[in-house]
Amino acid sequence: LNRSRPDENNKALNVMDQVLSEKGPELDRQGALEAMRGLKDALMQNNRFSDVALLDNIDMRTPVPGVFPTPLSWEVVEKICKDNGVDALFVLELFDTDSKISYAAVPVKVNTPLGQVPALEQEASMVTKVKTGWRIYDPQTRFINDEYAITRTLTFSGRGINPMAAASALMGRKDAVKQTGYRTGQAYATRILPYSLRVNRDYYVKGTSLFRVAMRKARTGNWDGAGELWLKETNNPKRKIQGRACYNMAIISEINGNLDAALQWAQKAYEEDNNRLALHYLNILKYRKIDSDRLKMQQEQAGQ
């Protein structure tokens, strides 16, 4: 649902926004439509949704242009969902372009029948910020599942014999804003959709004969068998060997999905056995734990 169009009752604010930000009257509208299309296309590529409907028959407005508005009332959300047979609303709350243009005289040389002569050429530069804001409304729980703003900055320049000619070279801005709108829609989809990520991990293969046997087991996919041998070496009297074994136990724990155990083994490898690689790995595991906890929370909310 697109809610980013300004309310007609605030015509004075709308005109002021158009003047101050140097935009065409259709620029925000077309950019917002592309943002909606980008989000819909990305969501439809995920089998989590049976259907994604673009509710372009609903004329929703934002009270003040360029500002993230207050959330919709749950009565309005529930009515829209019921009337259109949808389970939740993805709402584009904000789409606004803010442009600033500047002119400068650039010295150039012009070819003439008498040779090259110095001249001045006008250069126009424009910086356009494209701001989008999204919310996801869940009428079942009356909970806003996500609220997020994305800003992209576009830079354009053009040259000509006078300021008007230089500015005319900036006309490609419209297509660029539409493309940016589409990409921000897709970017928002990647934020909210779960995805799989392949990672690489290095583990120790040398130290004792058990490490070499464990290496062969790991290469055949027998990670549990390798883990049993590494576990034995965690009590090795040599701290270096013990640290390597604890580090490898962190690896096998992560493979088995036990991030808490992986954190404990990596922490032990660094704190007690001074394994330097374990400190870097510990930080990686902490970030993974945060992401895992966030995913569990999202799944619990979805199951309510």
Summary of the structure (lengths in Angstrom):
residues: 304
radius of gyration: 28.9
end to end distance: 23.8
largest distance: 90.3
contacts: 885
relative contact order: 0.10
helix: 49%
strand: 23%
